[in-house]
Amino acid sequence: MTNTLGPDPHAANAWSRRRAAIAAAPPAERAALLAAEARAARRDIVRTIGHARLGHIGGDLSIIDVLTTLYNGVLHVTPEEPEWPARDRLVLSKGHCSCALYVTLARAGFISRSDLADFAADLSPLNGHPAHGKVPGVEFSTGPLGHGLSEAVGVALGTKLQAGSSRVYVVLGDGELQEGSNWEAAMAAAQYGLANLVATVDRNRLQQGARTEETNHLEPLAAKWAAFGWKVIEADGHDHGQLLTAYRSEPDGRPTVVIAHTVKGKGVSFMEDRVEWHHKVPTEDQVSQALAELAQ
């Protein structure tokens, strides 16, 4: 196990070429290239969690299209210089889905893909929740739900006060919106006109043990965000074309929230929309079946 993680130049170069190809492609081809990258990332997630025997695979699979779109078509970041001052920032508020973030960072070259073998191992930097300072590209330590939006608001406000051009992106679980701290942060973001802040809600409608609406009603979710002063965009969270359009929409002086309608466990038939796969590890046979499905 390595406790010192650094960029992988070969993977970073490959990622740079993929980004260039995606940017140059016409819209339909661009979406297909992103979809292919997301399928490869899904396979990495399944292998990583299957090897570690630990993880939150359902949520990882529901947000990987969002992360793939952001890192391959939106974010201004550099794997070779993860602390580049002018970079965009991404906060993974639903930190229990760290595997999806680590896989995305590895495919972009922030770390080596071989590092994924240490996911969730004792004393591994690749913890079950992201830890800032241990993994290049991880901007904030997250895990306790309901805090990521507040962190993102603080960074976005600081950037605005310094007249910076970078943007702040935060990925939230829909279940964590039951935490009141999110709505305090949402009010503050609107109050300060944080047009450089973009939140994404992973709206898969499942949380640990139940459906979100069985626990605490979130609907009408879009209307609630709008009432808090946010620009609201709804999108299919597995449609890369829709996601790109949402993330590239022109700011209008307000913070933006993308409500990404997703399916927990997306891409693996026996995991899709099943609450037990919030925190369940596939058997060896199930790993093989999932990889077979994701190879198609």
C-alpha positions as CSV (number, residue, x, y, z in Angstrom):
1,M,0.0,0.0,0.0
2,T,1.2,3.5,-0.8
3,N,0.5,6.4,1.5
4,T,1.8,9.0,-1.0
5,L,-0.3,9.6,-4.0
6,G,0.6,11.6,-7.0
7,P,-0.3,12.3,-10.6
8,D,0.0,9.6,-13.3
9,P,1.5,11.4,-16.4
10,H,0.4,8.6,-18.8
11,A,-3.2,8.7,-17.5
12,A,-3.2,12.5,-17.5
13,N,-2.1,12.7,-21.1
14,A,-4.7,10.2,-22.1
15,W,-7.4,12.2,-20.3
16,S,-6.2,15.4,-22.0
17,R,-6.6,13.7,-25.4
18,R,-10.0,12.4,-24.5
19,R,-11.1,15.9,-23.4
20,A,-9.8,17.4,-26.7
21,A,-11.7,14.8,-28.7
22,I,-14.9,15.3,-26.8
23,A,-14.7,19.1,-27.2
24,A,-14.1,18.8,-30.9
25,A,-16.8,16.3,-31.6
26,P,-20.3,17.2,-32.8
27,P,-23.0,17.0,-30.1
28,A,-24.3,13.5,-30.7
29,E,-20.8,12.1,-31.0
30,R,-19.7,14.1,-27.9
31,A,-22.4,12.4,-25.8
32,A,-21.5,9.0,-27.1
33,L,-17.8,9.5,-26.2
34,L,-18.9,10.6,-22.7
35,A,-21.2,7.6,-22.4
36,A,-18.3,5.2,-23.3
37,E,-16.1,6.9,-20.7
38,A,-18.8,6.5,-18.1
39,R,-19.2,2.8,-18.9
40,A,-15.5,2.3,-18.4
41,A,-15.7,4.1,-15.1
42,R,-18.6,1.9,-14.0
43,R,-16.5,-1.1,-14.7
44,D,-13.7,0.4,-12.5
45,I,-16.2,1.0,-9.7
46,V,-17.5,-2.5,-9.8
47,R,-14.0,-4.0,-9.7
48,T,-12.8,-1.6,-7.0
49,I,-15.7,-2.3,-4.6
50,G,-15.7,-6.0,-5.4
51,H,-12.0,-6.1,-4.5
52,A,-12.3,-3.9,-1.3
53,R,-15.5,-5.7,-0.1
54,L,-16.7,-2.3,1.0
55,G,-18.5,0.7,-0.6
56,H,-21.7,2.4,-1.6
57,I,-22.0,1.0,-5.1
58,G,-25.6,2.1,-5.9
59,G,-24.9,5.8,-5.4
60,D,-21.5,5.5,-7.1
61,L,-23.2,4.2,-10.2
62,S,-25.9,6.9,-10.1
63,I,-23.5,9.8,-10.0
64,I,-20.8,8.6,-12.3
65,D,-22.4,10.1,-15.4
66,V,-22.4,13.5,-13.6
67,L,-18.8,13.2,-12.6
68,T,-17.7,11.9,-16.0
69,T,-19.4,14.9,-17.7
70,L,-17.9,17.4,-15.3
71,Y,-14.3,16.1,-15.5
72,N,-14.3,15.4,-19.2
73,G,-16.3,18.4,-20.5
74,V,-16.7,21.1,-17.9
75,L,-14.2,21.5,-15.1
76,H,-11.0,23.6,-15.5
77,V,-8.5,21.4,-13.6
78,T,-5.0,20.1,-14.1
79,P,-3.9,16.7,-12.8
80,E,-0.3,17.7,-12.9
81,E,-1.0,20.7,-10.7
82,P,-4.0,19.8,-8.5
83,E,-3.6,23.0,-6.4
84,W,-3.6,25.3,-9.4
85,P,-5.0,28.6,-7.9
86,A,-7.3,29.3,-10.9
87,R,-8.9,25.8,-10.9
88,D,-12.5,25.0,-10.6
89,R,-13.5,23.2,-7.4
90,L,-15.7,20.2,-7.0
91,V,-17.1,19.2,-3.6
92,L,-18.6,15.7,-3.3
93,S,-21.0,16.4,-0.5
94,K,-22.3,12.8,-0.6
95,G,-18.9,11.6,0.5
96,H,-19.9,8.0,1.0
97,C,-19.7,7.7,-2.8
98,S,-16.0,8.3,-2.7
99,C,-15.3,5.4,-5.0
100,A,-16.9,7.1,-7.9
101,L,-14.7,10.2,-7.3
102,Y,-11.5,8.2,-6.9
103,V,-12.2,6.3,-10.1
104,T,-12.8,9.6,-11.9
105,L,-9.6,11.1,-10.5
106,A,-7.7,8.0,-11.5
107,R,-9.0,8.1,-15.0
108,A,-8.0,11.7,-15.3
109,G,-4.5,11.1,-14.0
110,F,-4.7,12.8,-10.6
111,I,-3.7,9.4,-9.1
112,S,-2.8,6.1,-10.6
113,R,-5.4,3.5,-11.4
114,S,-3.3,1.0,-9.6
115,D,-3.9,3.0,-6.4
116,L,-7.6,1.9,-6.6
117,A,-6.5,-1.5,-5.3
118,D,-6.0,0.1,-1.9
119,F,-9.5,1.6,-1.7
120,A,-10.9,1.3,1.9
121,A,-7.9,-0.7,3.0
122,D,-6.5,-0.1,6.5
123,L,-4.6,3.3,6.6
124,S,-5.2,3.8,2.9
125,P,-5.5,7.5,1.7
126,L,-8.4,6.2,-0.4
127,N,-10.8,6.2,2.5
128,G,-14.4,5.3,2.4
129,H,-15.0,9.1,2.6
130,P,-12.8,11.6,0.7
131,A,-10.0,13.2,2.8
132,H,-8.5,16.5,1.7
133,G,-4.7,16.5,1.8
134,K,-4.5,12.8,1.3
135,V,-5.7,12.4,-2.3
136,P,-4.8,14.9,-5.1
137,G,-8.0,16.5,-6.5
138,V,-10.0,16.0,-3.3
139,E,-10.9,19.6,-2.3
140,F,-12.8,18.9,0.9
141,S,-13.1,16.2,3.5
142,T,-16.7,15.1,3.3
143,G,-18.9,12.4,4.8
144,P,-21.2,13.9,7.4
145,L,-24.2,14.7,5.1
146,G,-25.5,18.2,4.8
147,H,-22.2,20.1,5.0
148,G,-20.9,20.1,1.4
149,L,-23.2,22.8,0.2
150,S,-22.1,25.1,3.0
151,E,-18.4,24.5,2.1
152,A,-19.1,25.2,-1.5
153,V,-20.9,28.4,-0.7
154,G,-17.9,29.6,1.4
155,V,-15.5,28.9,-1.5
156,A,-17.8,30.5,-4.1
157,L,-18.2,33.6,-1.9
158,G,-14.4,33.9,-1.3
159,T,-13.8,33.6,-5.1
160,K,-16.4,36.3,-5.8
161,L,-14.9,38.6,-3.2
162,Q,-11.5,38.1,-4.9
163,A,-13.0,38.7,-8.3
164,G,-11.8,35.2,-9.4
165,S,-13.1,33.5,-12.5
166,S,-13.2,29.9,-11.2
167,R,-16.4,28.1,-10.5
168,V,-17.5,25.8,-7.7
169,Y,-19.5,22.6,-8.2
170,V,-21.0,20.5,-5.5
171,V,-22.7,17.1,-5.8
172,L,-25.5,16.4,-3.3
173,G,-27.5,13.3,-2.5
174,D,-31.2,13.8,-2.5
175,G,-31.5,12.2,0.9
176,E,-29.2,14.7,2.5
177,L,-31.5,17.5,1.5
178,Q,-33.5,16.5,4.5
179,E,-30.6,18.1,6.5
180,G,-31.7,21.7,7.3
181,S,-28.1,23.1,6.9
182,N,-28.5,22.7,3.1
183,W,-31.4,25.2,3.1
184,E,-29.5,27.7,5.2
185,A,-26.6,27.5,2.7
186,A,-29.1,27.8,-0.2
187,M,-30.5,31.0,1.3
188,A,-26.9,32.4,1.7
189,A,-25.9,31.5,-1.8
190,A,-28.9,33.4,-3.2
191,Q,-28.4,36.3,-0.8
192,Y,-24.9,36.8,-2.1
193,G,-25.7,36.2,-5.8
194,L,-23.2,33.4,-6.2
195,A,-23.5,32.9,-9.9
196,N,-20.2,31.0,-9.8
197,L,-21.8,28.2,-7.8
198,V,-23.4,25.1,-9.4
199,A,-25.1,22.4,-7.3
200,T,-26.1,19.0,-8.6
201,V,-28.7,16.9,-6.8
202,D,-28.4,13.2,-7.5
203,R,-32.1,12.6,-7.5
204,N,-32.2,8.8,-7.4
205,R,-35.1,8.8,-4.9
206,L,-33.4,6.2,-2.6
207,Q,-31.5,6.6,0.6
208,Q,-30.2,4.1,3.2
209,G,-33.1,1.9,4.0
210,A,-36.0,3.6,2.2
211,R,-37.2,5.8,-0.5
212,T,-36.7,9.5,0.1
213,E,-40.4,10.3,0.0
214,E,-41.1,7.6,2.7
215,T,-38.6,9.3,5.0
216,N,-39.3,13.0,4.4
217,H,-41.1,14.5,1.4
218,L,-38.8,16.5,-0.9
219,E,-41.2,17.3,-3.7
220,P,-41.9,19.7,-5.2
221,L,-38.1,19.9,-5.2
222,A,-37.6,22.2,-8.2
223,A,-40.1,24.7,-6.8
224,K,-38.4,24.7,-3.5
225,W,-35.0,25.5,-5.0
226,A,-36.6,28.2,-7.1
227,A,-38.3,29.7,-4.0
228,F,-34.9,29.9,-2.4
229,G,-33.7,32.1,-5.3
230,W,-31.8,29.6,-7.4
231,K,-31.8,29.0,-11.2
232,V,-33.2,25.5,-11.6
233,I,-32.4,23.1,-14.4
234,E,-33.8,19.6,-14.5
235,A,-32.0,16.9,-16.6
236,D,-31.7,13.2,-17.1
237,G,-28.7,12.5,-15.0
238,H,-27.6,9.7,-17.4
239,D,-27.9,11.8,-20.5
240,H,-24.5,13.4,-21.1
241,G,-25.9,15.8,-23.7
242,Q,-28.5,17.1,-21.3
243,L,-25.9,17.4,-18.6
244,L,-23.5,19.3,-20.8
245,T,-26.2,21.7,-21.8
246,A,-27.2,22.2,-18.2
247,Y,-23.6,22.9,-17.0
248,R,-22.8,25.2,-19.9
249,S,-26.0,27.3,-19.5
250,E,-25.3,31.0,-19.1
251,P,-25.2,32.3,-15.5
252,D,-28.0,34.8,-14.7
253,G,-26.7,36.3,-11.5
254,R,-28.1,33.5,-9.3
255,P,-26.6,30.2,-8.1
256,T,-27.7,27.2,-10.3
257,V,-28.9,23.8,-9.3
258,V,-29.1,20.9,-11.7
259,I,-31.6,18.3,-10.5
260,A,-30.2,15.2,-12.1
261,H,-32.8,12.5,-12.3
262,T,-30.9,9.3,-11.9
263,V,-31.3,5.6,-11.1
264,K,-29.5,4.1,-8.2
265,G,-27.2,1.3,-9.4
266,K,-27.6,2.5,-13.0
267,G,-26.1,0.1,-15.6
268,V,-26.3,-3.1,-13.6
269,S,-29.7,-4.7,-14.0
270,F,-30.0,-6.4,-10.6
271,M,-28.9,-3.2,-8.7
272,E,-31.0,-0.6,-10.5
273,D,-33.5,1.1,-8.2
274,R,-33.0,-1.3,-5.4
275,V,-32.7,0.2,-2.0
276,E,-30.5,-2.6,-0.6
277,W,-27.7,-1.6,-3.0
278,H,-27.2,1.6,-1.1
279,H,-24.6,-0.2,1.0
280,K,-24.2,-3.7,-0.3
281,V,-21.2,-5.4,-1.8
282,P,-21.5,-7.7,-4.8
283,T,-20.3,-11.3,-4.6
284,E,-17.7,-12.6,-6.9
285,D,-20.3,-14.0,-9.3
286,Q,-22.3,-10.7,-9.1
287,V,-19.1,-8.8,-10.0
288,S,-18.7,-11.0,-13.1
289,Q,-22.3,-10.5,-14.1
290,A,-22.1,-6.7,-13.6
291,L,-18.9,-6.5,-15.7
292,A,-20.5,-8.6,-18.4
293,E,-23.5,-6.2,-18.6
294,L,-21.3,-3.2,-18.6
295,A,-19.2,-4.5,-21.4
296,Q,-22.1,-4.3,-23.8
